[in-house]
Amino acid sequence: IMLLAVLTAAACSSLPEQVERPASYALTDTSDTRIARELRPLLDEHPDLSGFHVLNDGVDAFAARLRMIHAAEKSIDAQYYIWHADLTGNAIYNQLLDAADRGVRVRILLDDLDTAGKDEMLRLIDAHPKVEIRLYNPFANRDLRAADFVTDTARVDHRMHSKTLTVDNQVTVLGGRNIGDEYFAAAEEVGFSDMDALAIGPIAQEVSSQFDQFWNSEWVYPVRAFAETAVSDAELAAFREHSDEQKEKILASRYADVIRETEASRRIELERGELSWSKWLLAYDLPSNVVATEITAETNLAPNLKKGMDRTQQELLIVSPYFVPGEEFTRYLIQRVAEGIRVKILTNSLQSNDVALVHAGYMRYREDLLAGGVELYEFKATAGEERTEASGKKRIEAEKASLHAKFFGFDRRFLFVGSFNLDARSRVLNTELGAYFEAPKDARRLAEVFEEEIMLFAYRVELDQDGELVWYTATRDGDIQRVDQEPDTTFWKRFNTRILSPIVPESEL
């Protein structure tokens, strides 16, 4: 009865009406900014091209974002699915407020799924006259969001999974990383292996254009639309004091020591050899995905990514932490192998996957993929230890590693880096963004990792003579170890996942 009463009350909740959401757009008069002046000689040497630099190290990725924010003179646009109020998340908020104090216009666009319990903090940040925060597809019930999933499932099931940070309409970072300690190699419990691409040139303006489409859409609401009272001067002063305390906390942390030893933390300057210059395709889903009834190349990312796969002639690398290919795409990959294409896939193992339900869906397709000649690898939950030791760098070691990078390699020449997972949720329910570009050096290096190092960080999955799954990996001593069940897991975890596999709703994964 109590649950029925709660849901009945929740059903009466609705989103604010007659919301003021004044339109705003990316600033185009940024050619005189510091960043534009520094990049102009490079851009003049590569007309009509954009420059790309892959960020596959979490510390580098955090440092690059900080340097971009420090260099900003006119505008910062941040668009994220998850933004944790932790060490790195608070540090970036603090630096965005400092930029706003300098007169920089800051627009922050967040998916509303991760903002539970953060309304007050966001309201205080939004109170700065140079900062505005908006929420994509917000929940009507601010204090009982689960109720919206019961009473308004079709709408709130659609989320904005895109991730971008653009400064002065000149330089952008896009890819798989959200904002939070686990994405920037600052967490001690779980560390995500992830990837971004820093990009300069005309692609930055394209990223700004898609940001504007979201920012000004009817599915985005200003955070102040949900505030009952205005922020007082005393509240704002207390919050800024707290924010500065958080800044001092990170400056005194172990993580700050790691950053100080990282070259990327000392500069944003991009030397000629660090960039791959290329034509590009920026693919993204439109904000209207909330009400979309069909998937087309004009409105969605997935069909454009498929075109890149179709053009592959020799080797296709797929790195997707949440990999639930479905029957049709499984047949497609097997057909590509039959046509002479080498297909390699890296996804999470059951132990490294932070969403066991996704693994339950993925399990259905392993035998067919392997029987069809697809090469399949599963990321090790201990991969963080292996990478820290191999790099020789000072790092904060997380107890568990998890794959979060989403990228595709084509013929050791082209890359697609973005937020897209190969699952139904990314294809249909989420908005995603990514860039397809030519980067032979990076694409070749990533392919060589599969050839030379992958067995240290992942298990190669195979079928034995009886058609049963087996896992092989290399030890630190170079020996090959065989495992006959889901590696590093307990009986109950394997049992529960296997039970769920036939019934888990694949359209939600």
C-alpha positions in Angstrom: 0.0 0.0 0.0 2.8 2.4 0.9 4.6 1.6 -2.4 1.4 2.2 -4.3 0.9 5.5 -2.5 4.5 6.6 -3.3 4.1 5.7 -7.0 0.7 7.5 -7.2 2.3 10.6 -5.8 5.2 10.3 -8.2 2.8 9.9 -11.1 1.5 13.4 -10.3 5.0 14.9 -10.6 5.8 16.6 -13.9 8.6 18.6 -15.4 8.5 22.4 -15.0 6.5 24.3 -17.5 7.2 27.6 -19.2 10.9 27.2 -18.5 13.2 30.0 -19.5 16.0 28.6 -21.5 17.5 31.4 -23.5 19.4 30.2 -26.5 23.2 30.5 -26.6 25.8 29.3 -29.0 29.5 28.7 -29.3 31.5 31.9 -29.4 33.1 32.3 -32.9 35.2 35.4 -32.1 38.0 33.4 -30.5 40.7 33.8 -33.1 42.6 36.2 -30.9 42.8 33.8 -27.9 46.0 32.4 -26.6 45.1 28.9 -27.8 44.1 30.1 -31.3 47.4 32.0 -31.6 49.5 29.0 -30.6 47.6 26.6 -32.9 47.5 28.9 -35.9 50.9 27.9 -37.4 50.0 24.2 -37.2 46.6 24.7 -38.7 48.0 26.9 -41.5 50.4 24.0 -42.4 47.4 21.6 -42.5 44.5 23.4 -44.2 41.1 21.7 -44.0 42.5 19.0 -41.7 42.1 18.5 -37.9 44.9 17.3 -35.6 44.3 14.3 -33.2 46.3 13.2 -30.2 45.2 10.0 -28.4 45.0 10.1 -24.6 45.1 6.6 -23.2 46.7 7.4 -19.8 44.3 8.6 -17.1 46.8 11.0 -15.5 47.6 12.6 -18.9 43.9 12.9 -19.6 43.2 14.7 -16.4 46.2 17.0 -16.8 45.2 17.8 -20.4 41.8 18.9 -19.2 43.2 21.1 -16.5 45.7 22.8 -18.9 42.8 23.4 -21.3 40.8 25.1 -18.6 43.7 27.1 -17.4 44.3 28.4 -21.0 40.7 29.3 -21.6 40.1 33.0 -22.3 36.5 33.2 -23.6 34.5 30.0 -23.4 34.4 26.4 -21.9 31.7 23.9 -22.9 31.6 20.7 -20.8 29.2 17.8 -21.7 29.2 14.7 -19.5 27.2 11.6 -18.6 28.8 11.2 -15.1 30.6 13.8 -13.0 31.5 12.6 -9.6 31.9 14.9 -6.6 35.2 13.3 -5.7 38.8 14.5 -5.7 39.2 15.0 -9.5 35.6 16.0 -10.1 35.7 18.7 -7.4 39.0 19.9 -8.7 37.6 20.5 -12.2 34.6 22.3 -10.8 36.9 24.5 -8.8 39.0 25.3 -11.8 35.9 26.0 -13.9 34.8 28.5 -11.3 38.3 30.1 -11.4 37.9 30.4 -15.1 34.5 32.0 -14.7 36.1 34.5 -12.3 38.4 35.5 -15.1 35.4 36.2 -17.3 35.3 33.0 -19.2 31.8 31.8 -20.1 31.2 28.3 -18.8 28.4 26.1 -20.0 28.0 22.7 -18.3 25.6 20.1 -19.8 25.0 17.0 -17.7 22.9 13.9 -18.1 20.5 13.9 -15.2 21.0 10.3 -14.3 24.1 10.9 -12.2 23.0 14.2 -10.5 21.0 12.5 -7.7 21.9 14.2 -4.4 23.8 16.9 -6.2 21.1 19.4 -6.9 22.2 21.8 -4.2 25.9 21.7 -5.3 24.9 22.3 -8.9 22.6 25.1 -7.9 25.5 26.8 -6.1 27.9 26.4 -9.0 25.2 27.7 -11.4 24.8 30.8 -9.3 28.0 32.2 -10.7 27.0 34.9 -13.2 29.4 33.4 -15.8 28.3 29.7 -15.3 25.2 28.0 -16.5 24.3 24.3 -15.9 21.6 22.5 -17.8 20.4 18.9 -17.5 19.5 16.5 -20.3 16.2 14.7 -20.0 15.7 15.4 -16.3 13.8 13.5 -13.8 10.5 15.0 -12.6 10.9 13.4 -9.2 14.1 15.0 -7.8 14.0 13.0 -4.5 12.6 9.7 -5.8 14.0 9.1 -9.2 13.3 5.4 -9.3 9.6 6.4 -9.5 10.2 8.0 -12.9 11.5 4.6 -14.1 8.2 3.1 -13.1 5.8 5.9 -14.2 7.8 7.4 -17.2 10.0 4.6 -18.3 10.0 5.2 -22.1 11.3 8.7 -21.6 13.9 8.5 -18.8 15.4 5.3 -20.2 17.0 7.5 -22.8 20.3 9.1 -21.6 23.0 11.4 -22.9 26.2 9.3 -22.9 28.2 11.8 -24.9 31.4 13.3 -23.4 33.2 16.4 -24.6 35.2 19.3 -23.2 35.8 22.3 -25.6 37.8 25.4 -24.9 37.5 28.7 -26.8 35.9 26.8 -29.7 39.5 25.8 -30.7 40.5 22.6 -28.9 38.3 19.7 -27.7 38.6 16.4 -25.9 36.2 13.6 -26.7 36.0 9.9 -25.9 35.0 7.5 -23.3 36.0 9.2 -20.0 33.5 10.6 -17.6 34.7 12.9 -14.8 35.8 11.1 -11.7 38.7 9.5 -9.9 38.3 6.0 -11.5 38.6 7.6 -15.0 41.8 9.5 -14.2 43.9 6.9 -12.4 43.2 8.5 -9.1 41.1 5.9 -7.4 42.3 3.1 -5.1 39.3 0.7 -5.4 38.6 0.5 -9.1 40.6 2.0 -12.0 39.1 2.3 -15.5 41.3 1.7 -18.5 40.0 4.4 -20.9 40.7 6.5 -24.0 40.1 10.0 -25.2 41.2 12.0 -28.2 42.4 15.6 -27.9 41.6 17.3 -31.2 42.3 20.8 -32.7 41.1 22.4 -35.9 37.7 22.5 -37.5 36.5 19.4 -35.6 36.4 21.6 -32.5 33.8 23.8 -34.2 31.8 20.7 -35.1 31.8 19.5 -31.5 30.6 23.0 -30.5 27.8 22.8 -33.0 26.5 19.5 -31.6 26.9 20.9 -28.1 24.6 23.8 -29.1 22.1 21.4 -30.5 21.8 19.7 -27.1 22.0 22.9 -25.1 19.2 24.6 -26.9 16.9 21.6 -27.3 13.6 21.1 -25.7 14.9 18.1 -23.8 17.4 20.1 -21.8 16.4 22.1 -18.7 18.4 24.7 -16.7 19.2 23.4 -13.3 17.7 26.6 -11.8 14.3 25.5 -13.1 14.2 23.0 -10.2 15.4 25.4 -7.5 12.7 26.7 -5.1 14.8 29.7 -3.9 17.6 31.8 -5.1 21.1 31.4 -3.8 22.1 33.9 -1.2 25.4 35.7 -1.0 26.2 33.9 2.2 25.5 30.5 0.6 27.7 31.3 -2.4 30.6 32.5 -0.2 30.5 29.4 1.9 30.5 27.2 -1.1 33.4 29.0 -2.7 35.4 28.6 0.5 34.6 24.9 0.6 35.6 24.6 -3.1 38.9 26.2 -2.4 39.4 23.8 0.5 38.8 20.9 -1.9 41.5 22.4 -4.2 44.0 22.4 -1.3 43.1 18.8 -0.6 44.0 17.7 -4.1 47.2 19.7 -4.1 48.3 17.9 -1.0 47.2 14.5 -2.2 49.3 11.6 -3.5 47.6 12.1 -6.9 49.1 15.6 -7.1 52.6 14.0 -6.8 51.7 11.7 -9.7 50.6 14.7 -11.8 53.8 16.6 -11.1 55.9 13.8 -12.5 53.8 13.7 -15.7 55.0 15.7 -18.6 51.5 16.3 -19.8 50.7 18.2 -16.6 53.4 20.8 -17.5 52.2 21.8 -20.9 49.4 21.8 -23.4 51.7 22.7 -26.3 51.3 20.2 -29.1 54.5 19.4 -31.0 54.2 18.4 -34.6 55.0 14.8 -34.0 52.3 14.4 -31.4 49.4 15.0 -33.8 47.9 13.0 -36.5 46.5 15.3 -39.2 43.5 13.9 -41.0 40.1 14.4 -42.6 37.6 13.2 -40.1 34.0 12.2 -39.5 32.3 13.4 -36.3 29.4 11.1 -35.7 26.8 11.7 -33.0 23.2 11.1 -32.0 20.8 14.0 -31.9 19.2 15.1 -28.6 15.8 14.1 -30.1 16.8 10.5 -29.5 14.4 10.7 -26.6 11.5 10.4 -29.1 13.2 8.8 -32.1 11.4 5.9 -33.8 14.1 4.9 -36.3 17.9 4.8 -36.6 19.4 6.7 -39.6 22.8 7.9 -40.7 21.5 11.5 -40.5 20.4 11.2 -36.9 22.5 8.5 -35.3 26.1 7.4 -34.8 25.8 3.6 -35.3 25.1 3.6 -39.0 28.1 5.8 -39.6 30.4 3.6 -37.6 29.2 0.6 -39.5 30.4 2.3 -42.7 33.9 2.3 -41.4 33.6 -1.4 -40.6 32.3 -2.1 -44.1 35.4 -0.4 -45.6 37.8 -2.5 -43.6 39.9 -4.7 -45.9 42.4 -6.5 -43.6 41.9 -6.1 -39.8 39.2 -4.8 -37.6 39.9 -4.2 -33.9 37.0 -3.6 -31.5 37.5 -2.5 -27.9 34.2 -2.2 -26.1 33.8 -2.7 -22.3 30.1 -3.5 -22.7 29.9 -5.8 -25.6 26.5 -7.4 -26.4 26.5 -7.7 -30.2 23.2 -9.3 -30.8 22.5 -12.0 -33.4 22.6 -9.8 -36.5 25.9 -8.2 -35.7 27.4 -11.5 -34.6 26.6 -12.8 -38.1 28.1 -9.7 -39.6 31.4 -10.2 -37.8 31.6 -13.9 -38.7 30.9 -12.9 -42.3 33.7 -10.4 -42.2 36.1 -13.2 -41.1 34.8 -15.4 -43.9 35.7 -12.6 -46.3 39.3 -12.7 -45.1 39.2 -9.9 -42.5 40.9 -10.5 -39.2 38.5 -9.5 -36.4 39.8 -9.0 -32.9 37.6 -8.0 -29.9 38.6 -6.9 -26.4 35.9 -6.6 -23.8 35.6 -7.1 -20.0 35.9 -10.4 -18.3 33.2 -11.2 -15.8 35.4 -10.2 -12.9 36.5 -6.9 -14.4 33.1 -5.9 -15.7 31.4 -3.4 -13.4 28.0 -4.4 -14.8 27.5 -8.2 -14.4 24.2 -8.0 -16.3 26.0 -6.9 -19.4 28.3 -9.9 -19.2 25.2 -12.1 -18.9 24.0 -10.8 -22.2 27.5 -11.0 -23.8 27.9 -14.7 -22.8 25.2 -15.7 -25.3 27.5 -14.9 -28.3 30.9 -16.2 -27.3 30.7 -19.7 -28.7 29.3 -18.5 -32.0 31.9 -15.7 -32.4 34.8 -18.1 -31.7 33.4 -20.8 -33.9 33.2 -18.2 -36.7 36.8 -17.3 -36.4 36.6 -14.1 -34.4 39.5 -13.6 -31.9 38.1 -12.8 -28.5 40.0 -11.3 -25.5 38.7 -10.5 -22.0 40.3 -7.8 -19.8 41.9 -9.0 -16.6 40.7 -7.5 -13.3 44.4 -7.4 -12.3 45.5 -5.5 -15.4 46.2 -2.4 -13.4 49.0 -4.1 -11.6 50.5 -5.3 -14.8 50.4 -1.9 -16.5 51.8 0.0 -13.5 54.8 -2.4 -13.4 55.3 -2.3 -17.2 55.2 1.5 -17.4 57.7 2.1 -14.6 55.7 5.3 -13.8 54.6 6.5 -10.3 50.9 5.6 -10.1 48.1 5.1 -7.6 47.3 1.4 -7.9 43.6 0.4 -7.8 42.6 -2.8 -6.2 40.6 -3.8 -9.4 41.0 -2.8 -13.0 38.1 -2.5 -15.5 38.0 -1.8 -19.2 36.1 1.4 -20.1 37.8 2.5 -23.3 35.7 2.5 -26.5 37.6 2.6 -29.7 37.8 0.8 -33.1 40.9 0.2 -35.3 40.6 -0.2 -39.0 43.5 -1.7 -41.1 46.1 -0.3 -38.7 45.4 3.1 -40.3 42.1 4.6 -39.1 40.7 5.0 -35.6 37.2 5.6 -34.1 37.4 7.1 -30.6 34.2 7.9 -28.7 31.6 7.0 -26.1 29.9 4.2 -28.2 29.7 0.7 -26.7 28.7 -2.2 -29.0 25.4 -2.9 -27.3 21.8 -2.1 -27.7 21.8 0.7 -25.2 24.4 2.7 -27.2 22.8 1.9 -30.5 19.2 2.9 -29.5 18.7 4.4 -26.0 21.8 6.6 -25.4 23.1 9.6 -27.3 26.7 8.9 -28.3 29.6 10.8 -29.9 32.8 9.8 -31.6 35.3 10.7 -34.3 36.6 8.6 -37.1 40.1 9.8 -38.3 43.3 8.6 -39.9 46.1 8.0 -37.4 48.5 5.4 -38.7 51.0 5.7 -35.9 48.4 5.3 -33.1 46.4 2.7 -35.0 49.5 0.6 -35.7 50.6 0.9 -32.0 47.3 -0.3 -30.7 47.3 -3.2 -33.2 50.7 -4.2 -32.0 49.5 -4.3 -28.4 47.2 -7.0 -29.5 50.0 -8.9 -31.1 52.7 -8.4 -28.4 51.2 -7.5 -25.0 47.5 -8.3 -24.8 48.1 -11.6 -23.1 49.6 -9.8 -20.2 46.5 -7.7 -19.6 43.7 -10.0 -20.9 42.6 -13.6 -21.4 42.4 -15.0 -24.8 39.2 -17.0 -25.0 39.1 -20.1 -27.2 37.1 -23.3 -27.7 38.7 -26.6 -26.8 38.3 -29.8 -28.8 35.0 -30.5 -27.0 33.6 -27.1 -27.8 34.0 -25.8 -24.3 35.3 -22.3 -23.4 38.9 -22.0 -22.1 40.9 -18.9 -21.2 44.6 -18.4 -21.8 46.8 -15.7 -20.3 50.5 -15.0 -19.8 52.1 -14.7 -16.4 54.7 -12.2 -15.5 57.3 -14.9 -16.0 56.2 -15.4 -19.6 54.4 -18.7 -19.0 51.0 -19.4 -20.5 48.3 -20.3 -18.1 45.1 -22.1 -18.9 41.8 -21.5 -17.0 38.7 -23.7 -17.5 36.1 -21.3 -16.1 35.4 -17.6 -15.9 38.7 -16.3 -14.5 39.1 -14.9 -11.0 35.5 -15.4 -10.1 33.7 -17.2 -7.3 31.2 -20.1 -7.9 28.3 -17.9 -6.9 29.2 -15.1 -9.3 29.5 -17.6 -12.2 26.3 -19.3 -11.2 24.2 -16.1 -10.8 25.5 -14.7 -14.1 24.8 -18.0 -16.0 21.2 -18.1 -14.5 20.6 -14.5 -15.7 22.0 -15.0 -19.2 18.9 -16.5 -20.9 16.5 -14.0 -19.4 18.3 -10.6 -19.2 16.6 -8.0 -21.4 19.2 -7.4 -24.1 17.5 -4.2 -25.3 18.4 -2.5 -22.0 22.1 -3.6 -22.0 
